[in-house]
Amino acid sequence: MGNVAGLVSGLFLKDYDLIGRSMQDVLIEPIRSILIPDFYRMRELALANGAISFGISGSGPSVFALCKNLETAEKITATLQAQLKSSSIKSLTFVSKVNSAGPQVIS
């Protein structure tokens, strides 16, 4: 619960350090990460290249890197793709903004 509170506070305050510290999954990630090849290497590369955080998206095998800007996101994307390619793993990547508008009803 502390991580959830920290994440919400970090997002509200735009405190990137708090966001990064709060996005650590100590319960599920250790179990699911073994099903994602190169997961810990990708996390290491993402964080070393400026990601605020890195984790499993949904139930996997998708992963995400939260970044401060487009330039960092594109650099991390290229680095992770190179890592996966060197392990003979095909991948698709997407770089997008975080939705700041919230949910909307489309009729």
C-alpha positions in Angstrom: 0.0 0.0 0.0 2.9 2.3 0.7 4.1 2.0 -3.0 0.6 2.8 -4.2 0.4 5.9 -2.0 3.9 6.9 -3.1 3.1 6.4 -6.8 -0.1 8.5 -6.5 1.8 11.2 -4.6 4.7 11.1 -7.0 2.4 11.5 -10.0 0.5 14.4 -8.4 3.7 16.2 -7.3 5.6 15.3 -10.5 8.3 13.8 -8.3 10.1 11.4 -10.6 12.3 10.0 -7.9 9.3 9.1 -5.8 7.5 7.6 -8.8 10.6 5.4 -9.5 10.9 4.3 -5.9 7.2 3.5 -5.7 7.1 1.3 -8.8 9.0 -1.6 -7.3 7.0 -4.8 -7.4 8.4 -7.2 -4.8 5.5 -9.7 -4.9 4.5 -10.6 -8.5 7.5 -9.5 -10.6 10.0 -12.0 -9.2 7.6 -14.8 -10.2 6.5 -13.5 -13.6 9.9 -12.1 -14.6 11.3 -15.6 -15.1 8.8 -16.1 -18.0 10.2 -13.0 -19.8 13.6 -13.7 -21.4 16.3 -11.1 -20.6 13.9 -9.3 -18.2 16.5 -8.3 -15.6 19.0 -7.3 -18.3 16.4 -5.1 -20.0 15.6 -3.5 -16.7 19.3 -2.8 -16.0 19.7 -1.3 -19.5 16.5 0.8 -19.2 17.4 2.3 -15.8 21.1 2.9 -16.9 19.8 4.8 -19.9 17.5 7.1 -17.9 14.2 5.3 -17.3 12.3 6.4 -14.2 11.1 2.8 -13.8 10.8 -0.5 -15.7 8.3 -3.3 -15.2 6.0 -5.9 -16.5 3.0 -4.5 -18.4 -0.2 -6.3 -17.5 0.2 -10.0 -17.2 3.2 -10.0 -19.6 5.2 -10.7 -21.6 5.1 -7.0 -22.4 7.3 -4.7 -20.5 7.4 -0.9 -20.2 9.9 1.8 -19.3 8.6 5.1 -17.9 10.6 8.0 -19.1 10.8 11.8 -18.6 11.0 12.6 -22.3 10.7 11.3 -25.8 14.4 11.4 -26.5 15.1 9.1 -23.5 12.2 6.8 -24.5 13.5 6.4 -28.0 17.1 5.7 -26.8 15.8 3.1 -24.4 13.6 1.5 -27.0 16.5 1.1 -29.4 18.8 -0.3 -26.6 16.2 -2.8 -25.6 15.5 -3.9 -29.1 19.2 -4.4 -29.7 19.4 -6.5 -26.5 16.5 -8.7 -27.6 17.8 -9.0 -31.2 21.2 -10.2 -29.8 19.3 -12.9 -28.0 17.4 -13.8 -31.2 14.1 -12.6 -29.7 11.7 -10.7 -32.1 9.9 -7.7 -30.6 7.5 -4.9 -31.3 8.0 -1.5 -29.6 5.7 1.4 -29.0 6.6 4.9 -27.7 3.7 7.0 -26.4 2.8 9.7 -24.0 1.1 9.0 -20.8 -2.6 9.8 -21.1 -3.1 13.0 -19.1 -6.8 13.5 -20.0 -8.0 10.4 -18.2 -10.8 8.1 -19.4 -13.3 9.5 -21.9 -16.6 8.2 -23.2 -16.6 8.0 -27.0 -20.0 7.5 -28.6 
